[in-house]
Amino acid sequence: MCDIKKLISIGENEEIEFKESFDFNGIMETVVAFANKRGGVILVGVKDNGHVVGVQIGKETLRDLANKISQN
């Protein structure tokens, strides 16, 4: 399992992306970019400066995102 605090302290790079809010299209764009490279980690609820703001995401939303990723 990844150490989230460590990932945040490293900051954004080619394999770590912060998303302040749950923007479905923005997340999908990052997933595609990671799929075309070596993969990566998307941390939702984290500002670009590493400040954790958190988000509320329901199970259905996560299921929809996982289905969309697997279909594409």
C-alpha positions as CSV (number, residue, x, y, z in Angstrom):
1,M,0.0,0.0,0.0
2,C,1.2,3.5,-0.8
3,D,2.1,6.0,1.9
4,I,-0.2,8.9,1.0
5,K,1.7,11.4,3.1
6,K,4.9,10.5,1.4
7,L,3.3,10.8,-2.1
8,I,2.0,14.3,-1.1
9,S,5.4,15.3,0.2
10,I,7.0,14.3,-3.1
11,G,4.6,16.5,-5.0
12,E,3.2,16.3,-8.4
13,N,5.4,14.8,-11.2
14,E,5.0,12.5,-14.2
15,E,3.6,9.7,-11.9
16,I,1.7,11.7,-9.2
17,E,-1.2,14.0,-9.9
18,F,-3.2,16.0,-7.4
19,K,-6.9,16.8,-8.1
20,E,-8.5,19.3,-5.7
21,S,-12.0,18.1,-6.6
22,F,-13.7,15.2,-8.3
23,D,-13.8,16.4,-11.9
24,F,-14.7,13.2,-13.9
25,N,-13.3,14.5,-17.2
26,G,-10.1,15.8,-15.6
27,I,-9.5,12.5,-13.9
28,M,-10.2,10.6,-17.1
29,E,-7.7,12.8,-18.9
30,T,-5.1,12.0,-16.3
31,V,-5.8,8.3,-16.4
32,V,-5.3,8.3,-20.2
33,A,-2.0,10.1,-19.8
34,F,-0.8,7.7,-17.2
35,A,-1.9,4.7,-19.3
36,N,0.3,6.0,-22.2
37,K,3.3,6.3,-19.9
38,R,4.4,4.2,-16.9
39,G,1.2,4.6,-14.8
40,G,0.8,6.8,-11.9
41,V,-1.3,7.8,-8.8
42,I,-4.1,10.3,-8.7
43,L,-4.8,11.8,-5.4
44,V,-8.3,13.5,-5.3
45,G,-8.9,16.1,-2.6
46,V,-5.4,17.5,-2.7
47,K,-4.5,21.0,-4.0
48,D,-1.6,21.5,-6.3
49,N,0.4,22.9,-3.4
50,G,-0.1,19.6,-1.5
51,H,-2.7,21.0,0.9
52,V,-5.3,18.2,1.7
53,V,-8.9,19.5,1.3
54,G,-10.7,16.2,1.0
55,V,-13.7,15.3,-1.0
56,Q,-16.9,13.4,-0.6
57,I,-17.3,10.7,-3.2
58,G,-20.0,8.1,-3.1
59,K,-19.6,4.4,-3.9
60,E,-21.7,4.7,-7.1
61,T,-19.5,7.5,-8.4
62,L,-16.4,5.4,-7.8
63,R,-18.1,2.4,-9.5
64,D,-19.0,4.6,-12.5
65,L,-15.4,5.9,-12.7
66,A,-13.9,2.3,-12.5
67,N,-16.4,1.1,-15.2
68,K,-15.5,4.1,-17.5
69,I,-11.8,3.4,-17.1
70,S,-12.2,-0.3,-17.8
71,Q,-14.3,0.4,-20.9
72,N,-11.7,2.8,-22.3
